[in-house]
Amino acid sequence: MGIKTPFLRNFLLIAIISVILGWISLNFFTKYQIERFFANEIQNRITETLRQRATEAIPEDAFKGNNYLKYRTEFTNFEKNITYPIPSVVSVYNKSGLAIYSNNDSIVGKQFTNPSLDNALEGKKIVSLSASNLNFFKSGFGNEEIDAYIPIYYGNSKATEGIIHLTFPLSHVVQNMNPFLSEIWIVSAIGISFLFSILFLFFRKASKAFVDNNRVLEERTNALKISKDQDEAILESVDEGLIMVNKNFQVITFNPKAEKMTGYDDLSIVFRHYRNILDLRDEDGKKLKEDYLKNALEQGIVIRKNSRDEVYLKNKDGKTIPISLIAAPIYNQKEGLIVGAVMTFIDASKEKELDKVKDEFVYVIAHEMGNPIFTVNGYLTMLLEGTFGKLTQKTKDSIKSALSANEQLSSLVADLLEMIRSESGQLKFDLEPCDINATVRDVVGSLRLKAKEKKIEIHFEEKKLPKVTSNPAKLKEVLTNLIDNAIKYSDPGKDITVSLDRVEDKVVANIKDNGFGMAEEEVTHLFEKFYRVPNEKASKISGTGLGLFIVKQLINKMGGEIWVGSEKGKGSTFSFSLKISG
């Protein structure tokens, strides 16, 4: 079936010419743009990266005198560790132009000079990209050869100690893209022909829609650019270090404050593993066992650490800085999947100093109150016992009230001192195998009388359990606090159950009461300092608000965990676990 009209013949002719011209243009343009991209990357990033790697691998001393002879291994390792681009020739010159290393042994020990080498030795440019250095058309299009001179300097000094000379074909970088380009050309030819046909047949109808869509696209592009500029401005203005990683733990965002605190710049760390930059230590200078960004990424949890948690950042210069931090997962809004994690951190040096001053002040006040409290307690006891004469019942009742208030004050002072020791790292005690059955039995026995006053029975059934790693005195303090709280916060006649169970390599203790219970939002604050449950019944019960905070600190020090389950109006169950000894 032939072509019957001049119109169709002309249309097909124009379409064929368009495909051929488009194919040829795409060939040259795509290849040129890709090569130009790689050349610019070599100039702007890769050469700087190679310079940094050279200063890390080759000691500064190697460029002095004849020292290069004893550093041949370092030079060789540097050459082998260059992963991209792979050079054809690697040569190293000292600042006098002497070739001190090369994988072309024939030039080692010879003196060289040329304009590019002289420019690099003067430190005028990181890499010379003039016609003599980057010859795009040295041997025909697509067969260019890159000839780069990279000055080497150490630390903050810009004095050139030596030169790395790299020569390699650009075709090595782009040699694998020909099959890909062929596919592009074939698909493009078909696409151009089809598009031409559609435009020719439906031009009048489609032109208006095209213009409208183009306008919408331009508006959206401008909006995205504005949003991007705003995001970058926010990151730069934030007074906190910020590091963002992808699912492979590679750094994708690193703001100026983070650069200042770590000593690393954005150019040198992007797409490197964050552990190479973020070196977190404990108070003894040891690497932290807990990996906050990893936990945020893999477990989807938010982690907060303040100045009292003793987290330190070791920067590039080896200086350690106390920090406060928050690590959190990043979610894909559409699918709800974790796609990365972000950590913000600040220098907590001033906060730490303030904490120290505050702790010292509270410690002095609490310590100085000890003697007066003890004295008042002694005299009130003597009065009550009739040492200074017979008292009326009304007077005895008043003295008993005063004694009770004095005991509360004494308990507050003791809790304050314990809190300060815990937060300042002075809370230290030895751990040893402990019989938790015996400890629970002793504490329950000591509190039965107090429970009976409220007509409460404490139920405890011993089980055959192994010993746990603990401190006997501190374990007793924990159990006393939890069981005493169960008594105080239970209504008269409501029994308490204490149980012990083995769970894998731990023993779990449960203290269950039938008190008024707590709402979920109240439970989340339960182990905070000075927190009291905000309800009418709790407000009538005396307490410092420090007991559970101290209990948590003691359990943590003994290598255990503590948690609570509670429901409003149905009581609470406080549980803690300790590792089995041995």
DOTORKE-301228 format. One record per residue (C-alpha): residue number from 1; residue in one letter; x, y, z. Coordinates in steps of 0.001 Angstrom, whole numbers, always signed. Example, Ala and Ser with C-alpha at 12.3 -4.5 7.8 and 13.67 -1.06 7.14 Angstrom:
residues 2
REC    n  res       xx       yy       zz
REC    1    A   +12300    -4500    +7800
REC    2    S   +13670    -1060    +7140
end
This chain:
residues 582
REC    n  res       xx       yy       zz
REC    1    M       +0       +0       +0
REC    2    G    +1753    +3141    -1214
REC    3    I    +1788    +6700      -57
REC    4    K    -1023    +8402    -1955
REC    5    T     -774   +12082    -1080
REC    6    P    +2055   +14654    -1142
REC    7    F     +963   +15652    +2342
REC    8    L    +1782   +12235    +3806
REC    9    R    +5029   +12020    +1845
REC   10    N    +6114   +15431    +3137
REC   11    F    +5085   +14525    +6665
REC   12    L    +7048   +11271    +6627
REC   13    L   +10078   +12972    +5079
REC   14    I   +10077   +15642    +7754
REC   15    A    +9628   +12979   +10462
REC   16    I   +12556   +10887    +9142
REC   17    I   +14860   +13914    +8892
REC   18    S   +13836   +14956   +12422
REC   19    V   +14636   +11504   +13801
REC   20    I   +18056   +11423   +12110
REC   21    L   +18964   +14936   +13248
REC   22    G   +17661   +14224   +16739
REC   23    W   +19606   +10978   +16913
REC   24    I   +22881   +12636   +15837
REC   25    S   +22355   +15617   +18161
REC   26    L   +21502   +13397   +21102
REC   27    N   +24607   +11290   +20429
REC   28    F   +27003   +14218   +20561
REC   29    F   +25178   +16265   +23167
REC   30    T   +24661   +13411   +25683
REC   31    K   +28220   +12155   +25435
REC   32    Y   +29662   +15666   +25643
REC   33    Q   +27511   +16582   +28653
REC   34    I   +28399   +13365   +30519
REC   35    E   +32124   +13852   +29866
REC   36    R   +31871   +17495   +30860
REC   37    F   +30080   +16487   +34059
REC   38    F   +32819   +14027   +35005
REC   39    A   +35522   +16595   +34177
REC   40    N   +33858   +19217   +36375
REC   41    E   +33466   +16649   +39166
REC   42    I   +37195   +15892   +38926
REC   43    Q   +37990   +19587   +39160
REC   44    N   +35560   +20508   +41925
REC   45    R   +35389   +17447   +44173
REC   46    I   +37489   +14435   +43212
REC   47    T   +40811   +16327   +43151
REC   48    E   +40081   +17819   +46593
REC   49    T   +39142   +14362   +47898
REC   50    L   +42380   +12893   +46525
REC   51    R   +44348   +15713   +48178
REC   52    Q   +42748   +14933   +51528
REC   53    R   +43410   +11210   +51132
REC   54    A   +47040   +11944   +50237
REC   55    T   +47576   +14009   +53413
REC   56    E   +46033   +11162   +55447
REC   57    A   +48087    +8410   +53823
REC   58    I   +51477   +10144   +53269
REC   59    P   +53300   +11733   +56247
REC   60    E   +54426   +15335   +55796
REC   61    D   +57955   +14208   +56571
REC   62    A   +58037   +12152   +53343
REC   63    F   +58412   +15326   +51259
REC   64    K   +61576   +16485   +53059
REC   65    G   +65050   +15701   +51721
REC   66    N   +65608   +12055   +50883
REC   67    N   +62975   +10833   +53351
REC   68    Y   +60810    +9685   +50429
REC   69    L   +63035    +6599   +50150
REC   70    K   +61809    +5179   +53465
REC   71    Y   +58142    +6004   +52751
REC   72    R   +57788    +4056   +49508
REC   73    T   +55262    +1705   +51154
REC   74    E   +53029    +4658   +52071
REC   75    F   +53237    +6040   +48522
REC   76    T   +52436    +2606   +47053
REC   77    N   +49448    +2114   +49409
REC   78    F   +48134    +5562   +48502
REC   79    E   +48321    +4686   +44798
REC   80    K   +46492    +1385   +45340
REC   81    N   +43789    +2939   +47535
REC   82    I   +42719    +5460   +44895
REC   83    T   +39402    +3936   +43962
REC   84    Y   +38087    +6595   +41564
REC   85    P   +39272    +7616   +39047
REC   86    I   +41777    +4824   +38334
REC   87    P   +44843    +6632   +36929
REC   88    S   +47152    +5474   +34188
REC   89    V   +50111    +7295   +35740
REC   90    V   +50519    +8489   +39344
REC   91    S   +53567   +10629   +40144
REC   92    V   +54534   +12570   +43267
REC   93    Y   +56917   +15536   +43276
REC   94    N   +58409   +17428   +46201
REC   95    K   +58330   +21217   +46290
REC   96    S   +61575   +21509   +44343
REC   97    G   +60075   +19581   +41390
REC   98    L   +61917   +16330   +42105
REC   99    A   +59950   +13177   +41230
REC  100    I   +60020   +11231   +44530
REC  101    Y   +57535    +8508   +43530
REC  102    S   +55850    +7209   +40394
REC  103    N   +54363    +3979   +39103
REC  104    N   +56516    +4793   +36090
REC  105    D   +59881    +4038   +37750
REC  106    S   +61886    +5669   +34962
REC  107    I   +61083    +9198   +36149
REC  108    V   +61784    +8723   +39904
REC  109    G   +64722   +10855   +41052
REC  110    K   +64554   +13223   +38079
REC  111    Q   +63956   +16975   +38201
REC  112    F   +60948   +18318   +36287
REC  113    T   +59525   +21718   +35422
REC  114    N   +56603   +22890   +33310
REC  115    P   +53995   +25682   +33631
REC  116    S   +51353   +23441   +35164
REC  117    L   +53761   +22004   +37743
REC  118    D   +55064   +25504   +38557
REC  119    N   +51531   +26852   +39035
REC  120    A   +50626   +23991   +41355
REC  121    L   +53874   +24396   +43351
REC  122    E   +52973   +28062   +43871
REC  123    G   +49614   +26912   +45236
REC  124    K   +47691   +29181   +42880
REC  125    K   +45131   +26498   +42003
REC  126    I   +44071   +23162   +43417
REC  127    V   +44192   +21789   +39879
REC  128    S   +45056   +23415   +36595
REC  129    L   +42411   +22900   +33924
REC  130    S   +43970   +24895   +31111
REC  131    A   +44415   +23472   +27619
REC  132    S   +47764   +22016   +28638
REC  133    N   +46266   +20181   +31621
REC  134    L   +42795   +19052   +30591
REC  135    N   +42971   +18227   +26876
REC  136    F   +39400   +17527   +25816
REC  137    F   +40395   +17264   +22143
REC  138    K   +43895   +15790   +22439
REC  139    S   +43095   +12661   +20404
REC  140    G   +39652   +13202   +19001
REC  141    F   +36187   +13573   +20526
REC  142    G   +35496   +10969   +23198
REC  143    N   +39170   +10032   +23641
REC  144    E   +40246   +12928   +25853
REC  145    E   +42987   +12556   +28429
REC  146    I   +42987   +14298   +31822
REC  147    D   +46303   +15594   +33080
REC  148    A   +45909   +17066   +36594
REC  149    Y   +48369   +18539   +39099
REC  150    I   +47148   +18572   +42712
REC  151    P   +49109   +20553   +45372
REC  152    I   +49537   +18860   +48763
REC  153    Y   +49506   +20855   +51995
REC  154    Y   +48923   +19878   +55621
REC  155    G   +46668   +21255   +58361
REC  156    N   +45639   +24917   +58073
REC  157    S   +48822   +25831   +56226
REC  158    K   +48471   +26588   +52529
REC  159    A   +52200   +26104   +51909
REC  160    T   +52654   +23460   +49199
REC  161    E   +54727   +20490   +50383
REC  162    G   +54443   +18474   +47172
REC  163    I   +52442   +17711   +44045
REC  164    I   +50413   +14689   +42933
REC  165    H   +50372   +14330   +39130
REC  166    L   +47556   +12191   +37685
REC  167    T   +47216   +11245   +34024
REC  168    F   +44357    +9061   +32874
REC  169    P   +41963    +8751   +29893
REC  170    L   +38501   +10147   +30411
REC  171    S   +37240    +7305   +28258
REC  172    H   +38011    +4989   +31204
REC  173    V   +35284    +6766   +33173
REC  174    V   +32631    +6690   +30479
REC  175    Q   +33585    +3567   +28551
REC  176    N   +30579    +1565   +29818
REC  177    M   +27948    +4045   +28744
REC  178    N   +27834    +3183   +24985
REC  179    P   +25211     +388   +25307
REC  180    F   +23160    +2708   +27457
REC  181    L   +23435    +5514   +24872
REC  182    S   +22415    +3130   +22075
REC  183    E   +19225    +2314   +23942
REC  184    I   +18580    +6015   +24471
REC  185    W   +19090    +6737   +20757
REC  186    I   +16709    +3958   +19636
REC  187    V   +14000    +4889   +22117
REC  188    S   +14497    +8582   +21356
REC  189    A   +14164    +8012   +17607
REC  190    I   +10854    +6226   +18101
REC  191    G    +9706    +8772   +20634
REC  192    I   +10628   +11766   +18459
REC  193    S    +8777   +10289   +15476
REC  194    F    +5695    +9514   +17532
REC  195    L    +5767   +12883   +19231
REC  196    F    +6136   +14671   +15909
REC  197    S    +3087   +12833   +14569
REC  198    I    +1002   +13662   +17614
REC  199    L    +2018   +17313   +17518
REC  200    F    +1357   +17560   +13776
REC  201    L    -2127   +15988   +13939
REC  202    F    -3322   +17565   +17154
REC  203    F    -1317   +20811   +17337
REC  204    R    -4236   +23198   +17611
REC  205    K    -5926   +21183   +20342
REC  206    A    -2738   +20383   +22271
REC  207    S     -964   +23725   +22070
REC  208    K    -3172   +25422   +24651
REC  209    A    -2849   +22486   +27084
REC  210    F     +914   +22449   +26544
REC  211    V    +1231   +26143   +27327
REC  212    D     -952   +25777   +30414
REC  213    N     +976   +22767   +31654
REC  214    N    +4242   +24531   +31030
REC  215    R    +3079   +27477   +33092
REC  216    V    +1967   +25202   +35967
REC  217    L    +5256   +23319   +35823
REC  218    E    +7202   +26561   +35925
REC  219    E    +5197   +27742   +38927
REC  220    R    +5783   +24452   +40740
REC  221    T    +9480   +24538   +39889
REC  222    N    +9757   +28051   +41292
REC  223    A    +7853   +26966   +44402
REC  224    L   +10193   +23987   +44887
REC  225    K   +13223   +26241   +44441
REC  226    I   +11863   +28686   +47007
REC  227    S   +11160   +25773   +49399
REC  228    K   +14676   +24392   +48846
REC  229    D   +16232   +27811   +49491
REC  230    Q   +14144   +28168   +52649
REC  231    D   +15195   +24719   +53892
REC  232    E   +18860   +25516   +53289
REC  233    A   +18507   +28861   +55051
REC  234    I   +16876   +27157   +58053
REC  235    L   +19640   +24533   +58257
REC  236    E   +22344   +27195   +58143
REC  237    S   +20660   +29349   +60782
REC  238    V   +19927   +26537   +63270
REC  239    D   +22165   +26912   +66323
REC  240    E   +22403   +23143   +66741
REC  241    G   +24566   +20607   +64983
REC  242    L   +22428   +18591   +62581
REC  243    I   +23363   +15382   +60791
REC  244    M   +20976   +13414   +58580
REC  245    V   +21642    +9893   +57291
REC  246    N   +19957    +7612   +54781
REC  247    K   +19047    +3927   +55269
REC  248    N   +22647    +2946   +54528
REC  249    F   +23879    +5185   +57373
REC  250    Q   +25511    +7551   +54861
REC  251    V   +25556   +11263   +55663
REC  252    I   +23243   +13237   +53362
REC  253    T   +22920   +16507   +55322
REC  254    F   +25490   +18196   +57544
REC  255    N   +24824   +21776   +58606
REC  256    P   +27448   +24504   +59358
REC  257    K   +27065   +24152   +63142
REC  258    A   +27833   +20419   +62869
REC  259    E   +30889   +21256   +60752
REC  260    K   +32124   +23663   +63426
REC  261    M   +31619   +21211   +66305
REC  262    T   +33085   +18132   +64587
REC  263    G   +35848   +19834   +62599
REC  264    Y   +34747   +18128   +59363
REC  265    D   +33411   +20030   +56355
REC  266    D   +30440   +19024   +54231
REC  267    L   +32606   +18298   +51162
REC  268    S   +34686   +15652   +52939
REC  269    I   +31889   +13713   +54654
REC  270    V   +28834   +13562   +52380
REC  271    F   +27922    +9922   +51610
REC  272    R   +30514    +8618   +54068
REC  273    H   +29365    +6444   +56988
REC  274    Y   +28382    +8709   +59863
REC  275    R   +30552    +6808   +62360
REC  276    N   +33608    +8175   +60553
REC  277    I   +32536   +11664   +61609
REC  278    L   +30346   +11369   +64691
REC  279    D   +32661    +9944   +67363
REC  280    L   +30619    +9709   +70598
REC  281    R   +32338    +8823   +73873
REC  282    D   +31469    +8259   +77536
REC  283    E   +32884   +10104   +80529
REC  284    D   +35917    +7768   +80587
REC  285    G   +36732    +8514   +76943
REC  286    K   +35576    +5112   +75680
REC  287    K   +33409    +4745   +72571
REC  288    L   +29710    +4530   +73438
REC  289    K   +28219    +1060   +73143
REC  290    E   +24789    +2453   +72325
REC  291    D   +24372    +3682   +68742
REC  292    Y   +21683    +6357   +68843
REC  293    L   +21259    +6944   +65095
REC  294    K   +21194    +3208   +64424
REC  295    N   +18537    +2659   +67094
REC  296    A   +16449    +5524   +65726
REC  297    L   +16710    +4135   +62183
REC  298    E   +16162     +447   +62938
REC  299    Q   +13771     +647   +65904
REC  300    G   +11910    +3854   +65043
REC  301    I   +12475    +5380   +68497
REC  302    V   +13321    +8908   +69605
REC  303    I   +16357    +9149   +71889
REC  304    R   +17124   +12132   +74101
REC  305    K   +20333   +12672   +76081
REC  306    N   +21038   +15703   +78238
REC  307    S   +24190   +17026   +79907
REC  308    R   +23826   +14630   +82849
REC  309    D   +23922   +11555   +80619
REC  310    E   +27679   +12002   +80111
REC  311    V   +27767   +11906   +76323
REC  312    Y   +30823   +13471   +74708
REC  313    L   +31694   +14308   +71103
REC  314    K   +35312   +13794   +70062
REC  315    N   +36047   +16132   +67173
REC  316    K   +38576   +15897   +64350
REC  317    D   +41289   +17554   +66478
REC  318    G   +40815   +15054   +69319
REC  319    K   +39033   +17488   +71644
REC  320    T   +36038   +16110   +73584
REC  321    I   +32930   +18243   +74058
REC  322    P   +29997   +17386   +76363
REC  323    I   +26782   +17392   +74324
REC  324    S   +23037   +17060   +74616
REC  325    L   +21360   +15313   +71699
REC  326    I   +18126   +14094   +70132
REC  327    A   +18079   +11257   +67572
REC  328    A   +14878   +10470   +65679
REC  329    P   +13735    +8450   +62643
REC  330    I   +12654   +10064   +59358
REC  331    Y    +9470    +8693   +57808
REC  332    N    +8242    +8624   +54223
REC  333    Q    +4948   +10514   +54520
REC  334    K    +3130    +8524   +51843
REC  335    E    +4092    +4989   +52872
REC  336    G    +4942    +5567   +56519
REC  337    L    +8283    +3755   +56172
REC  338    I   +11511    +4813   +57861
REC  339    V   +13853    +6211   +55200
REC  340    G   +16580    +7700   +57381
REC  341    A   +17412    +9283   +60718
REC  342    V   +18373   +12712   +62015
REC  343    M   +20366   +13803   +65050
REC  344    T   +20651   +17285   +66515
REC  345    F   +23257   +18070   +69125
REC  346    I   +24488   +21089   +71083
REC  347    D   +27551   +21940   +73143
REC  348    A   +26481   +21284   +76762
REC  349    S   +29640   +22691   +78405
REC  350    K   +27876   +25676   +79991
REC  351    E   +24891   +23555   +81000
REC  352    K   +27227   +21045   +82608
REC  353    E   +29007   +23773   +84574
REC  354    L   +25640   +25113   +85752
REC  355    D   +24574   +21605   +86827
REC  356    K   +27782   +21264   +88799
REC  357    V   +27249   +24554   +90631
REC  358    K   +23601   +23663   +91328
REC  359    D   +24519   +20201   +92632
REC  360    E   +27206   +21615   +94907
REC  361    F   +24736   +24163   +96285
REC  362    V   +22034   +21561   +96972
REC  363    Y   +24610   +19180   +98442
REC  364    V   +25916   +21807  +100871
REC  365    I   +22393   +22812  +101941
REC  366    A   +21264   +19208  +102395
REC  367    H   +24428   +18243  +104238
REC  368    E   +24226   +21219  +106580
REC  369    M   +20578   +20426  +107407
REC  370    G   +21506   +16943  +108611
REC  371    N   +22793   +17892  +112062
REC  372    P   +19895   +20231  +113000
REC  373    I   +17354   +17597  +111919
REC  374    F   +19115   +14946  +113988
REC  375    T   +19232   +17272  +117006
REC  376    V   +15542   +18209  +116733
REC  377    N   +14622   +14547  +116404
REC  378    G   +16597   +13704  +119560
REC  379    Y   +15042   +16386  +121713
REC  380    L   +11505   +15633  +120511
REC  381    T   +12018   +11944  +121310
REC  382    M   +13295   +12843  +124805
REC  383    L   +10268   +15073  +125371
REC  384    L    +7913   +12327  +124270
REC  385    E    +9579    +9809  +126600
REC  386    G    +9076   +12170  +129589
REC  387    T   +12746   +13014  +130132
REC  388    F   +11846   +16626  +130941
REC  389    G    +8667   +15909  +132859
REC  390    K    +5236   +14494  +132454
REC  391    L    +3234   +15656  +129412
REC  392    T     -468   +15876  +128703
REC  393    Q    -1907   +13749  +125943
REC  394    K    -2512   +16857  +123844
REC  395    T    +1146   +17822  +124155
REC  396    K    +2254   +14266  +123234
REC  397    D      +74   +14356  +120119
REC  398    S    +1640   +17652  +119083
REC  399    I    +5161   +16279  +119590
REC  400    K    +4288   +13177  +117559
REC  401    S    +3153   +15435  +114701
REC  402    A    +6399   +17392  +114960
REC  403    L    +8411   +14116  +114924
REC  404    S    +6548   +12945  +111839
REC  405    A    +7255   +16214  +110029
REC  406    N   +10912   +16028  +111093
REC  407    E   +11160   +12471  +109692
REC  408    Q    +9725   +13685  +106377
REC  409    L   +12338   +16448  +106288
REC  410    S   +15055   +13917  +107069
REC  411    S   +13794   +11683  +104254
REC  412    L   +13818   +14634  +101855
REC  413    V   +17433   +15493  +102742
REC  414    A   +18475   +11856  +102313
REC  415    D   +16728   +11688   +98920
REC  416    L   +18349   +14949   +97792
REC  417    L   +21807   +13663   +98681
REC  418    E   +21108   +10356   +96911
REC  419    M   +19861   +12221   +93816
REC  420    I   +22983   +14412   +93678
REC  421    R   +25277   +11402   +94041
REC  422    S   +23431    +9658   +91237
REC  423    E   +23477   +12574   +88799
REC  424    S   +27089   +13560   +89511
REC  425    G   +28414   +10027   +89087
REC  426    Q   +29274    +9670   +92786
REC  427    L   +26718    +6911   +93310
REC  428    K   +29075    +3944   +93281
REC  429    F   +28708     +525   +94864
REC  430    D   +29945    -3003   +94320
REC  431    L   +27853    -5725   +92704
REC  432    E   +27764    -9307   +93907
REC  433    P   +25519   -12390   +93743
REC  434    C   +22417   -11759   +95880
REC  435    D   +19583   -14000   +97075
REC  436    I   +16594   -11944   +95912
REC  437    N   +14150   -14313   +97677
REC  438    A   +15770   -13565  +101034
REC  439    T   +15837    -9816  +100375
REC  440    V   +12138    -9714   +99437
REC  441    R   +11295   -11835  +102509
REC  442    D   +13152    -9398  +104826
REC  443    V   +11542    -6284  +103300
REC  444    V    +8029    -7774  +103371
REC  445    G    +8555    -8751  +107018
REC  446    S    +9684    -5236  +107956
REC  447    L    +6636    -3635  +106313
REC  448    R    +3899    -6044  +107456
REC  449    L    +3111    -3977  +110545
REC  450    K    +2674     -810  +108459
REC  451    A     +437    -2723  +106051
REC  452    K    -1704    -4123  +108875
REC  453    E    -2447     -584  +110065
REC  454    K    -4389     -210  +106788
REC  455    K    -5722    -3789  +106963
REC  456    I    -3592    -4749  +103953
REC  457    E    -2048    -8195  +103458
REC  458    I    +1230    -8574  +101573
REC  459    H    +1281   -11874   +99663
REC  460    F    +4643   -13334   +98707
REC  461    E    +5369   -16906   +97665
REC  462    E    +9023   -17846   +97386
REC  463    K   +10295   -19740   +94352
REC  464    K   +13513   -21562   +93717
REC  465    L   +15521   -18982   +91794
REC  466    P   +19217   -18379   +91076
REC  467    K   +21042   -15446   +92604
REC  468    V   +21051   -12109   +90811
REC  469    T   +23854    -9604   +90242
REC  470    S   +23094    -6768   +92600
REC  471    N   +24093    -4860   +95715
REC  472    P   +22271    -6215   +98808
REC  473    A   +21757    -2820  +100463
REC  474    K   +20635    -1075   +97280
REC  475    L   +18341    -3953   +96290
REC  476    K   +16730    -3724   +99702
REC  477    E   +16337      +48   +99242
REC  478    V   +14594     -492   +95877
REC  479    L   +12178    -3122   +97236
REC  480    T   +11429    -1070  +100347
REC  481    N   +10552    +1968   +98274
REC  482    L    +8297      +72   +95838
REC  483    I    +6437    -1993   +98473
REC  484    D    +6100    +1037  +100788
REC  485    N    +4594    +3008   +97882
REC  486    A    +2163     +163   +97208
REC  487    I     +997     +370  +100826
REC  488    K     +716    +4174  +100808
REC  489    Y    -1183    +4397   +97509
REC  490    S    -3624    +1507   +98206
REC  491    D    -6991    +1931   +99882
REC  492    P    -7500     +137  +103210
REC  493    G    -8259    -3555  +102811
REC  494    K    -6720    -3787   +99319
REC  495    D    -4049    -6513   +99323
REC  496    I     -604    -6371   +97680
REC  497    T    +1130    -9187   +95789
REC  498    V    +4890    -9531   +95385
REC  499    S    +6130   -12172   +92920
REC  500    L    +9438   -13294   +91409
REC  501    D    +9853   -15079   +88071
REC  502    R   +12739   -16177   +85918
REC  503    V   +12644   -14824   +82350
REC  504    E   +15529   -16123   +80219
REC  505    D   +18769   -14830   +81826
REC  506    K   +16987   -12460   +84218
REC  507    V   +14825   -12515   +87324
REC  508    V   +11778   -10229   +87181
REC  509    A   +10201    -8831   +90349
REC  510    N    +6567    -7626   +90292
REC  511    I    +4906    -5516   +92985
REC  512    K    +1159    -5387   +92295
REC  513    D    -1231    -3181   +94239
REC  514    N    -4958    -2561   +93964
REC  515    G    -4783    +1189   +94413
REC  516    F    -6259    +4013   +92371
REC  517    G    -3937    +3477   +89370
REC  518    M    -2704    +6018   +86843
REC  519    A    -3468    +7229   +83323
REC  520    E     -979    +6554   +80515
REC  521    E     +224   +10172   +80357
REC  522    E     +957   +10078   +84102
REC  523    V    +2977    +6861   +83810
REC  524    T    +5341    +8423   +81242
REC  525    H    +6539   +10995   +83824
REC  526    L    +6607    +8651   +86812
REC  527    F   +10397    +8272   +87063
REC  528    E   +11174   +11965   +86682
REC  529    K   +12562   +14059   +89543
REC  530    F    +9978   +15618   +91902
REC  531    Y    +7057   +14231   +89893
REC  532    R    +3857   +13570   +91837
REC  533    V     +749   +12071   +90254
REC  534    P    -1666   +15031   +89861
REC  535    N    -4812   +13718   +91524
REC  536    E    -6615   +14427   +94768
REC  537    K    -5772   +11123   +96505
REC  538    A    -2052   +11312   +95699
REC  539    S    -1785   +14913   +96908
REC  540    K    -2833   +13815  +100421
REC  541    I      +30   +11277  +100671
REC  542    S    +3379   +12589  +101881
REC  543    G    +6428   +12140   +99663
REC  544    T    +9373   +13946   +98074
REC  545    G    +8789   +12954   +94467
REC  546    L   +12337   +11586   +94351
REC  547    G   +11822    +7966   +95422
REC  548    L   +11036    +6451   +92015
REC  549    F   +13700    +8582   +90329
REC  550    I   +16302    +7140   +92728
REC  551    V   +14914    +3604   +92300
REC  552    K   +15378    +3872   +88530
REC  553    Q   +18954    +5136   +88952
REC  554    L   +19792    +2253   +91307
REC  555    I   +18268     -374   +88989
REC  556    N   +20178    +1065   +86019
REC  557    K   +23422    +1003   +88033
REC  558    M   +22818    -2664   +88787
REC  559    G   +22405    -3404   +85059
REC  560    G   +18637    -3905   +85200
REC  561    E   +15480    -2305   +83858
REC  562    I   +12328     -992   +85516
REC  563    W    +8846     -380   +84126
REC  564    V    +5261      +25   +85271
REC  565    G    +1850    -1033   +84048
REC  566    S    -1170     +816   +85363
REC  567    E    -4810    +1514   +84639
REC  568    K    -6899    +4253   +86166
REC  569    G    -8973    +2882   +89037
REC  570    K    -7520     -650   +88792
REC  571    G    -4133     -411   +90469
REC  572    S     -531     -602   +89275
REC  573    T    +2207    -3186   +88838
REC  574    F    +5803    -2046   +89218
REC  575    S    +8319    -4464   +87699
REC  576    F   +12082    -4578   +87494
REC  577    S   +14574    -7091   +86158
REC  578    L   +18104    -8035   +87241
REC  579    K   +20569   -10288   +85473
REC  580    I   +21194   -13740   +86868
REC  581    S   +24606   -13952   +88493
REC  582    G   +27352   -15861   +86732
end
